[in-house]
Amino acid sequence: MQKDVTKKHVRLDVSSKVESEPADDLADVAIRRCRELIRTVRAFASEENVDEGPPAENVRPSLADAGEGLWLPPPDPNAETPDDIVGATEKPEAAADPEAGGLFLSHVWDEPEGWAEHFGPTEESEGLSYAAAKQAQVASSLREAERRQFPRPWAPTRVWVDFASLPEPVTQADHPLEQTVFGPYRLPIRELKSFVPRQPHAQEQVAYTLLHLPEGHSFEGVMKKTEYDDQRRPLQNSPTEEVSWSIPAGWHFIRSCRAIPEGPIPPWETEQKPEYRPLTEQLRTWCTRLALRNEAWVEFTLGSLRSECLLLADTMLTLHCGMVAVAPWNYFDRLWPLWEWAVYCARCGPHRIQLACDSFTQGTLEKYHQAIRKVSVLNAGCRDERDRTLLLDALEALFNCKIIDETVGYERPAGECTHVVKKRVVDFSAVERFVQITAIAIFAREAALVASREHGVKDEAGWVLLAKELGFTNLHKALKLCKPWFWTEPLRNEGSEEEQIDLEYRTLVEQWWEDHVLPEVELERQLALKPI
């Protein structure tokens, strides 16, 4: 796991999910929960995976080998009948990854404005679609991130990517700010065991009881509601109740469960049985501990795995040892990528980010410069507006944002004096400055690595001047210390082989980046973050 350099605890609402935890343990609780929920895909195909798995034709593609259809935009989240987000392209299959430590892939779905103008078909070429360029960038950048030793070295590289790793909503209301509890559902223990998985003995310490119901689950039954007299004797002809319910398809976890009176099991007996405690034991373990018979009835509620992942997004992001940012020039126009960039740079450092935009920047550098000039948290777009509150609250909690009570009007209720109406306004300028500085620094490093290294050629791609224009004086001075031709010419004069020159030059660029640029970015990070 990549170290969290902020040393800040993650603010979580765990009151309804775990027993009382000391404040100092909340971050550890969040990490433990994330390790159980995180699901990643293979970055690359490997002979080892194919040999151990199904025949090659049945193996899901790796992320690097998937088709361009993988990157077609998802449907409107409010659509009643959404289409498959990847169309006819088979998407990589996500699997549990409790070790974490892989790569996090950050991207923007929408094609940037003006794409066809720069990459559309011409008389000389067929052009390049945004989806095709995006897939090519992902494949090459995953390799570069692996070369830089971002992911864990002891295992094949795995990647968290939203369309595979984040479960689909089970209903339109499935969101932390709308509906987080589904149920209650009542049924006998025998029926419960038919769809609640049994954990292997080695995994009994796993706290979440997860349910993957691709087609949902339905139940119909009759519940006997035995009535008793004052002497606790059952009455004759007690009523019955028909029970019928359906669980929506998708990923869930057991949020609560309790024994309920039914038939020969009286209420005073079920009242003595403790309720299931989520995140402390498996549901089947609870059933065994309470010696619940198969005919006993219980009532349970479910939580959505998607909502849980959204609530833990900050910690889950930090668990990755590197982030691959697929960054066209509209990257910072979207709130989720902007949040991912800002939080990852703050918690793990900009040196752990790998850009994936080589083919995007050809002839479009001014668009990138303009995009960074106008970075705005409040103006950034969000496909699901419900996410906006979550992300803005997370940024406010982490960064040193000023709070302003802005006067918006006056009111004079009948019989009372006039009073001022004020609105709470959050100033996100600290976030925006930090994003701009880290973006310029990271893009400048990429520009230096691909510089022509010819005399008199300005290889810095405008990033030095942009730093000066935006008033980042110290960063501007650090960037000016990059001297591609000056570093390369002595090596050429010595008659070194071109391959050796490239190797030496890359070493010098990385040294410049680590010795001069990163220290300036670190100072800015300390200023941007909220004091501990």
C-alpha positions as CSV (number, residue, x, y, z in Angstrom):
1,M,0.0,0.0,0.0
2,Q,1.2,3.5,-0.9
3,K,1.9,5.5,2.2
4,D,-0.5,8.3,3.0
5,V,1.8,11.3,3.2
6,T,-1.0,13.6,4.7
7,K,-1.1,11.5,7.9
8,K,-4.8,12.5,8.1
9,H,-7.5,10.2,9.3
10,V,-10.3,9.6,6.9
11,R,-13.7,11.1,7.9
12,L,-16.2,8.3,7.8
13,D,-19.8,7.7,8.9
14,V,-19.4,4.3,10.6
15,S,-21.8,4.8,13.4
16,S,-24.4,2.5,12.0
17,K,-22.0,-0.1,10.8
18,V,-19.5,-0.9,13.5
19,E,-19.2,-0.8,17.2
20,S,-17.7,2.2,18.8
21,E,-14.2,2.8,17.6
22,P,-11.6,5.1,19.0
23,A,-11.0,8.1,16.7
24,D,-7.4,7.0,16.2
25,D,-8.5,3.7,14.8
26,L,-11.0,5.0,12.2
27,A,-8.4,5.1,9.4
28,D,-7.4,1.5,10.2
29,V,-11.0,0.4,10.1
30,A,-11.5,2.1,6.7
31,I,-8.5,0.4,5.3
32,R,-9.7,-3.0,6.5
33,R,-13.1,-2.4,5.0
34,C,-11.6,-1.3,1.7
35,R,-9.4,-4.4,1.4
36,E,-12.5,-6.5,1.6
37,L,-14.4,-4.5,-1.0
38,I,-11.7,-3.7,-3.6
39,R,-12.0,-5.5,-6.9
40,T,-9.5,-5.0,-9.7
41,V,-8.8,-6.3,-13.2
42,R,-5.7,-7.7,-14.8
43,A,-3.6,-5.1,-16.5
44,F,-1.9,-7.5,-19.0
45,A,-2.6,-11.0,-20.3
46,S,-0.1,-13.5,-19.1
47,E,0.6,-17.1,-20.0
48,E,0.3,-18.1,-16.4
49,N,-3.2,-16.8,-16.1
50,V,-4.3,-18.6,-19.2
51,D,-2.7,-21.9,-18.3
52,E,-4.4,-21.9,-14.9
53,G,-7.8,-20.7,-16.1
54,P,-10.3,-21.6,-18.7
55,P,-9.4,-22.1,-22.4
56,A,-7.9,-19.0,-24.0
57,E,-11.1,-18.2,-25.9
58,N,-13.1,-18.1,-22.7
59,V,-10.6,-15.9,-20.7
60,R,-11.8,-12.3,-20.3
61,P,-9.5,-9.8,-21.9
62,S,-7.0,-7.8,-19.8
63,L,-7.3,-4.1,-19.6
64,A,-4.4,-3.5,-22.0
65,D,-5.9,-6.0,-24.6
66,A,-9.5,-4.9,-24.5
67,G,-11.1,-3.2,-27.5
68,E,-11.8,0.4,-28.0
69,G,-15.5,-0.1,-27.4
70,L,-14.6,-0.4,-23.7
71,W,-14.3,3.4,-23.6
72,L,-17.6,4.3,-25.1
73,P,-19.5,6.7,-22.7
74,P,-21.9,5.1,-20.2
75,P,-25.6,5.8,-20.5
76,D,-27.5,8.5,-18.6
77,P,-27.6,7.3,-15.0
78,N,-31.2,8.5,-14.9
79,A,-32.3,6.4,-17.9
80,E,-35.0,3.9,-17.2
81,T,-33.4,1.1,-19.3
82,P,-29.7,1.8,-19.6
83,D,-27.7,0.0,-22.2
84,D,-24.5,-2.0,-21.5
85,I,-21.8,0.7,-21.0
86,V,-19.3,-1.2,-23.2
87,G,-21.5,-2.1,-26.0
88,A,-20.4,-5.2,-27.8
89,T,-16.9,-5.1,-26.3
90,E,-16.3,-7.7,-23.6
91,K,-15.0,-5.9,-20.5
92,P,-12.3,-7.3,-18.2
93,E,-13.6,-9.1,-15.2
94,A,-12.9,-7.7,-11.8
95,A,-11.9,-10.0,-8.9
96,A,-11.3,-9.5,-5.2
97,D,-7.9,-7.9,-4.5
98,P,-7.4,-7.8,-0.7
99,E,-3.7,-7.2,-1.0
100,A,-4.3,-3.9,-3.0
101,G,-1.2,-2.0,-4.0
102,G,-2.0,-2.0,-7.8
103,L,-2.8,0.9,-10.1
104,F,-5.8,3.2,-10.1
105,L,-7.0,4.3,-13.5
106,S,-8.5,7.8,-13.6
107,H,-10.2,8.9,-16.8
108,V,-13.0,11.1,-18.3
109,W,-15.7,9.5,-20.4
110,D,-16.7,12.5,-22.5
111,E,-14.8,13.1,-25.8
112,P,-13.1,16.6,-25.5
113,E,-14.6,19.4,-27.5
114,G,-12.7,19.9,-30.8
115,W,-11.5,16.3,-31.0
116,A,-12.6,15.8,-34.6
117,E,-10.8,19.1,-35.6
118,H,-7.4,17.7,-34.5
119,F,-7.8,13.9,-34.9
120,G,-10.8,13.4,-37.3
121,P,-10.5,12.0,-40.8
122,T,-8.7,14.0,-43.5
123,E,-7.7,13.4,-47.1
124,E,-4.5,11.8,-46.0
125,S,-5.7,9.6,-43.1
126,E,-8.8,8.0,-41.7
127,G,-8.4,9.8,-38.4
128,L,-8.5,8.4,-34.9
129,S,-11.5,8.0,-32.7
130,Y,-11.4,9.2,-29.1
131,A,-12.1,5.6,-27.9
132,A,-9.3,4.1,-30.0
133,A,-6.8,6.8,-28.8
134,K,-7.8,6.2,-25.3
135,Q,-7.3,2.5,-25.4
136,A,-3.9,2.9,-27.0
137,Q,-2.9,5.4,-24.3
138,V,-4.1,3.1,-21.5
139,A,-2.1,0.1,-22.9
140,S,1.2,2.1,-23.2
141,S,0.8,4.0,-19.9
142,L,0.2,0.8,-17.9
143,R,3.5,-0.5,-19.3
144,E,5.2,2.7,-18.3
145,A,3.8,2.7,-14.8
146,E,5.0,-0.9,-14.5
147,R,8.5,0.1,-15.7
148,R,8.5,2.9,-13.0
149,Q,7.7,0.1,-10.5
150,F,4.5,1.7,-9.3
151,P,2.5,-1.5,-8.6
152,R,3.5,-4.2,-6.2
153,P,6.5,-6.1,-7.6
154,W,5.6,-9.5,-6.2
155,A,2.4,-10.0,-8.1
156,P,0.9,-9.4,-11.6
157,T,-0.2,-5.8,-12.1
158,R,-3.8,-5.2,-11.4
159,V,-5.9,-2.1,-12.0
160,W,-8.9,-0.4,-10.4
161,V,-11.1,1.0,-13.2
162,D,-14.6,2.3,-12.5
163,F,-16.7,0.4,-15.1
164,A,-15.4,-3.0,-13.8
165,S,-14.4,-2.4,-10.2
166,L,-17.3,-0.2,-9.1
167,P,-20.6,-2.2,-9.1
168,E,-23.6,-0.9,-11.0
169,P,-26.3,0.7,-8.9
170,V,-28.9,-1.9,-7.8
171,T,-31.7,0.7,-8.2
172,Q,-31.8,4.3,-9.4
173,A,-32.0,5.4,-5.8
174,D,-28.8,3.5,-4.9
175,H,-26.6,6.3,-3.6
176,P,-25.1,7.3,-0.2
177,L,-27.2,10.5,-0.2
178,E,-30.5,8.8,-1.2
179,Q,-31.0,5.1,-0.3
180,T,-28.5,3.1,1.6
181,V,-30.7,0.5,3.2
182,F,-32.8,-2.1,1.3
183,G,-35.4,-4.2,3.1
184,P,-36.3,-5.4,5.6
185,Y,-36.7,-9.0,4.3
186,R,-38.1,-11.9,6.4
187,L,-37.5,-15.5,5.7
188,P,-36.5,-18.9,7.3
189,I,-32.9,-19.7,8.0
190,R,-33.1,-22.5,5.5
191,E,-34.0,-20.1,2.7
192,L,-31.3,-17.6,3.8
193,K,-28.6,-20.2,3.5
194,S,-29.6,-20.9,-0.1
195,F,-28.2,-17.6,-1.3
196,V,-25.8,-16.4,1.5
197,P,-22.4,-17.9,0.6
198,R,-20.4,-19.9,3.1
199,Q,-16.9,-18.4,3.7
200,P,-13.9,-20.8,3.5
201,H,-12.3,-21.4,6.9
202,A,-9.3,-19.3,5.9
203,Q,-11.5,-16.3,5.2
204,E,-13.8,-16.4,8.3
205,Q,-12.2,-13.2,9.6
206,V,-13.6,-11.3,6.6
207,A,-16.1,-9.0,8.1
208,Y,-18.5,-8.2,5.2
209,T,-21.1,-10.7,4.3
210,L,-21.2,-10.0,0.5
211,L,-24.0,-11.1,-1.8
212,H,-23.6,-11.2,-5.6
213,L,-27.1,-11.7,-7.0
214,P,-26.8,-11.3,-10.8
215,E,-30.5,-12.0,-11.2
216,G,-31.7,-10.8,-7.8
217,H,-33.6,-13.1,-5.5
218,S,-37.3,-13.5,-4.7
219,F,-39.1,-15.3,-1.9
220,E,-42.7,-16.2,-1.1
221,G,-43.8,-17.9,2.1
222,V,-46.3,-18.0,5.0
223,M,-45.3,-16.8,8.4
224,K,-47.1,-18.1,11.5
225,K,-47.7,-15.3,14.0
226,T,-48.5,-17.3,17.1
227,E,-50.2,-15.3,19.9
228,Y,-49.9,-16.0,23.6
229,D,-52.0,-15.5,26.7
230,D,-50.8,-13.9,30.0
231,Q,-49.3,-17.3,31.0
232,R,-47.3,-17.5,27.9
233,R,-49.4,-20.3,26.5
234,P,-50.0,-20.3,22.7
235,L,-53.5,-19.5,21.6
236,Q,-55.5,-21.6,19.1
237,N,-56.0,-20.5,15.5
238,S,-53.2,-17.9,15.5
239,P,-53.1,-15.8,12.3
240,T,-50.7,-16.3,9.5
241,E,-49.1,-13.7,7.2
242,E,-48.1,-14.0,3.6
243,V,-44.5,-12.9,3.0
244,S,-43.4,-11.9,-0.5
245,W,-40.4,-9.8,-1.5
246,S,-37.7,-9.4,-4.2
247,I,-34.1,-8.3,-3.8
248,P,-32.8,-6.2,-6.8
249,A,-30.0,-7.7,-8.9
250,G,-26.4,-6.6,-8.1
251,W,-23.9,-6.5,-5.3
252,H,-25.1,-6.2,-1.7
253,F,-23.9,-6.8,1.8
254,I,-25.8,-7.8,4.9
255,R,-26.3,-4.6,6.9
256,S,-28.4,-6.0,9.8
257,C,-30.1,-9.2,10.9
258,R,-32.2,-10.4,13.9
259,A,-34.2,-13.4,14.9
260,I,-37.9,-12.8,14.9
261,P,-40.8,-14.8,16.6
262,E,-42.6,-17.3,14.3
263,G,-44.5,-20.4,14.9
264,P,-43.3,-22.3,18.0
265,I,-40.5,-19.8,18.6
266,P,-41.9,-17.2,21.1
267,P,-40.9,-13.5,21.2
268,W,-39.3,-13.7,24.6
269,E,-36.9,-16.2,23.2
270,T,-35.9,-14.2,20.2
271,E,-35.5,-11.0,22.4
272,Q,-32.7,-12.8,24.2
273,K,-30.7,-13.5,21.0
274,P,-28.3,-10.7,20.1
275,E,-28.6,-9.1,16.7
276,Y,-26.1,-9.7,14.0
277,R,-23.2,-7.2,14.2
278,P,-22.0,-6.2,10.7
279,L,-18.2,-5.9,10.2
280,T,-17.5,-8.1,13.2
281,E,-18.5,-11.6,11.9
282,Q,-20.0,-13.5,9.0
283,L,-23.8,-13.9,9.0
284,R,-23.5,-17.7,8.8
285,T,-21.1,-17.6,11.8
286,W,-23.8,-15.6,13.7
287,C,-26.5,-18.2,12.8
288,T,-24.2,-21.0,14.2
289,R,-23.3,-19.0,17.3
290,L,-27.0,-18.5,18.1
291,A,-27.8,-22.1,17.3
292,L,-30.6,-21.0,15.0
293,R,-32.5,-23.9,13.5
294,N,-33.3,-24.0,9.8
295,E,-37.0,-23.4,10.5
296,A,-36.3,-20.3,12.6
297,W,-37.2,-17.0,10.9
298,V,-35.0,-13.9,10.7
299,E,-35.4,-10.4,9.4
300,F,-32.5,-8.7,7.6
301,T,-31.6,-5.6,5.7
302,L,-29.1,-5.0,2.9
303,G,-26.6,-2.3,2.0
304,S,-25.4,-1.6,-1.6
305,L,-21.8,-2.4,-2.3
306,R,-21.7,0.5,-4.7
307,S,-22.7,3.0,-2.0
308,E,-20.2,1.5,0.4
309,C,-17.4,2.0,-2.2
310,L,-18.4,5.6,-2.8
311,L,-18.3,6.3,0.9
312,L,-14.8,4.8,1.1
313,A,-13.6,6.3,-2.1
314,D,-10.9,8.4,-0.4
315,T,-9.3,5.4,1.4
316,M,-9.7,3.1,-1.6
317,L,-7.9,5.5,-3.8
318,T,-5.0,5.8,-1.3
319,L,-4.6,2.0,-1.2
320,H,-3.1,2.1,-4.8
321,C,0.6,2.4,-5.4
322,G,0.2,4.4,-8.5
323,M,-2.4,6.3,-10.6
324,V,-2.6,6.3,-14.3
325,A,-4.4,9.5,-15.5
326,V,-5.9,9.3,-19.0
327,A,-6.0,13.0,-19.4
328,P,-7.4,14.7,-22.5
329,W,-7.7,18.4,-22.3
330,N,-11.2,18.2,-20.7
331,Y,-9.9,16.0,-17.8
332,F,-10.0,18.8,-15.2
333,D,-13.5,19.9,-16.5
334,R,-15.0,16.9,-14.7
335,L,-15.3,16.7,-10.9
336,W,-14.5,13.0,-10.4
337,P,-11.1,13.1,-12.2
338,L,-10.3,16.5,-10.6
339,W,-11.0,15.0,-7.2
340,E,-9.0,11.9,-7.9
341,W,-6.0,13.9,-9.1
342,A,-6.1,16.4,-6.1
343,V,-6.6,13.7,-3.4
344,Y,-4.0,11.3,-4.9
345,C,-1.4,14.0,-5.2
346,A,-2.1,15.2,-1.7
347,R,-2.1,11.8,-0.1
348,C,0.4,9.8,-2.1
349,G,2.4,12.4,-4.0
350,P,2.6,13.5,-7.7
351,H,5.6,11.3,-8.2
352,R,3.2,8.3,-8.2
353,I,1.1,9.6,-11.2
354,Q,1.6,8.4,-14.7
355,L,0.2,10.5,-17.5
356,A,-1.6,8.8,-20.4
357,C,-1.9,11.6,-22.9
358,D,1.0,11.4,-25.5
359,S,-1.3,11.1,-28.5
360,F,-3.7,13.7,-27.1
361,T,-1.2,16.5,-26.8
362,Q,-0.1,16.5,-30.5
363,G,-1.1,20.0,-31.7
364,T,-3.4,20.6,-28.7
365,L,-0.9,22.0,-26.1
366,E,-2.7,25.3,-26.0
367,K,-5.9,23.5,-25.1
368,Y,-4.1,21.9,-22.2
369,H,-2.7,25.2,-21.1
370,Q,-6.2,26.8,-21.3
371,A,-7.7,24.0,-19.3
372,I,-5.2,24.3,-16.5
373,R,-5.7,28.1,-16.4
374,K,-9.4,27.7,-15.8
375,V,-9.4,24.8,-13.3
376,S,-12.5,25.3,-11.2
377,V,-13.9,23.0,-8.6
378,L,-17.4,24.5,-8.5
379,N,-17.7,24.6,-12.3
380,A,-16.5,21.1,-12.9
381,G,-19.1,18.8,-14.4
382,C,-20.6,15.7,-12.8
383,R,-22.6,13.0,-14.5
384,D,-24.5,12.2,-11.4
385,E,-25.2,15.4,-9.5
386,R,-25.7,13.4,-6.3
387,D,-21.9,12.8,-6.3
388,R,-21.1,16.5,-6.2
389,T,-21.9,16.9,-2.5
390,L,-19.8,13.9,-1.6
391,L,-16.8,15.1,-3.5
392,L,-17.0,18.7,-2.4
393,D,-17.3,17.7,1.3
394,A,-14.3,15.4,0.9
395,L,-12.2,18.3,-0.7
396,E,-13.3,20.7,2.1
397,A,-12.3,18.1,4.7
398,L,-8.8,17.6,3.3
399,F,-7.8,21.0,2.0
400,N,-7.4,24.3,3.6
401,C,-10.6,25.8,2.2
402,K,-11.8,29.1,3.6
403,I,-15.5,29.4,4.6
404,I,-17.2,32.6,3.9
405,D,-20.7,33.7,5.1
406,E,-21.9,35.6,2.1
407,T,-24.8,38.0,2.3
408,V,-27.5,37.1,-0.2
409,G,-30.4,39.2,0.9
410,Y,-32.6,40.5,3.8
411,E,-35.8,39.2,5.3
412,R,-38.4,40.9,7.5
413,P,-40.9,38.4,8.8
414,A,-44.2,39.9,10.0
415,G,-43.8,41.6,13.3
416,E,-40.1,41.2,13.5
417,C,-37.0,43.2,12.7
418,T,-35.2,42.9,9.4
419,H,-32.4,40.4,9.5
420,V,-29.6,39.5,7.1
421,V,-29.8,36.2,5.1
422,K,-26.4,34.6,4.6
423,K,-25.2,31.7,2.6
424,R,-22.3,29.5,3.5
425,V,-19.7,29.6,0.7
426,V,-16.6,27.4,0.5
427,D,-13.5,28.8,-1.2
428,F,-11.8,26.0,-3.1
429,S,-8.9,28.2,-4.4
430,A,-6.4,26.1,-2.4
431,V,-7.5,23.0,-4.2
432,E,-7.4,24.7,-7.6
433,R,-3.9,26.1,-7.0
434,F,-2.6,22.7,-5.9
435,V,-4.1,21.0,-9.0
436,Q,-2.6,23.6,-11.3
437,I,0.8,23.3,-9.8
438,T,0.9,19.5,-9.7
439,A,-0.5,19.4,-13.3
440,I,2.2,21.8,-14.6
441,A,4.9,19.9,-12.8
442,I,3.8,16.5,-14.0
443,F,3.2,17.6,-17.6
444,A,6.6,19.3,-17.6
445,R,8.3,16.1,-16.6
446,E,6.6,14.3,-19.5
447,A,7.7,17.0,-21.9
448,A,11.3,16.8,-20.7
449,L,11.4,13.0,-21.3
450,V,10.3,13.4,-24.9
451,A,12.3,16.6,-25.7
452,S,14.1,16.8,-29.0
453,R,17.3,17.9,-27.1
454,E,18.4,20.0,-30.1
455,H,20.2,23.3,-29.7
456,G,17.8,26.3,-29.8
457,V,14.6,24.3,-29.6
458,K,12.2,25.1,-26.8
459,D,11.4,21.6,-25.5
460,E,9.5,22.7,-22.4
461,A,6.2,22.8,-24.3
462,G,5.1,26.0,-22.7
463,W,4.9,24.7,-19.2
464,V,7.7,27.0,-17.9
465,L,5.9,30.1,-19.2
466,L,2.6,28.9,-17.9
467,A,4.0,28.5,-14.4
468,K,5.3,32.1,-14.6
469,E,2.0,33.4,-16.0
470,L,0.0,31.9,-13.1
471,G,2.4,33.3,-10.5
472,F,4.1,30.1,-9.4
473,T,7.4,31.7,-9.0
474,N,9.3,28.9,-7.2
475,L,8.0,26.3,-9.5
476,H,9.0,28.4,-12.5
477,K,12.5,28.6,-11.2
478,A,12.7,24.9,-10.7
479,L,11.3,24.1,-14.2
480,K,13.9,26.4,-15.8
481,L,16.7,24.2,-14.5
482,C,15.7,21.5,-17.0
483,K,18.4,21.7,-19.8
484,P,17.8,19.0,-22.4
485,W,20.4,20.1,-24.9
486,F,22.9,21.1,-22.3
487,W,22.6,17.6,-20.7
488,T,22.8,15.7,-23.9
489,E,25.5,17.5,-25.9
490,P,28.5,16.3,-23.7
491,L,27.3,12.7,-24.1
492,R,27.2,13.1,-27.9
493,N,30.6,14.7,-27.9
494,E,32.0,11.7,-26.1
495,G,30.7,9.5,-28.9
496,S,28.2,7.5,-26.7
497,E,25.8,5.2,-28.4
498,E,22.3,6.7,-28.8
499,E,20.8,4.1,-26.5
500,Q,23.2,5.0,-23.8
501,I,22.6,8.7,-24.3
502,D,18.8,8.1,-23.9
503,L,19.4,6.2,-20.7
504,E,21.7,8.9,-19.3
505,Y,19.3,11.6,-20.3
506,R,16.3,9.9,-18.6
507,T,18.4,9.6,-15.4
508,L,19.2,13.3,-15.5
509,V,15.6,14.2,-16.0
510,E,14.5,12.1,-13.1
511,Q,17.2,13.6,-10.9
512,W,16.0,17.2,-11.9
513,W,12.5,16.2,-11.1
514,E,13.3,14.7,-7.7
515,D,15.9,17.3,-6.6
516,H,14.2,20.5,-7.8
517,V,10.6,20.1,-8.8
518,L,9.2,17.7,-6.2
519,P,10.5,19.8,-3.2
520,E,8.6,22.8,-4.5
521,V,5.5,20.8,-5.0
522,E,5.8,19.4,-1.5
523,L,5.9,23.0,-0.1
524,E,2.7,23.8,-2.0
525,R,1.1,20.6,-0.7
526,Q,1.8,21.6,2.9
527,L,0.2,25.0,2.2
528,A,-2.8,23.5,0.5
529,L,-3.7,20.9,3.1
530,K,-5.8,21.7,6.2
531,P,-3.5,21.8,9.3
532,I,-3.5,18.7,11.3
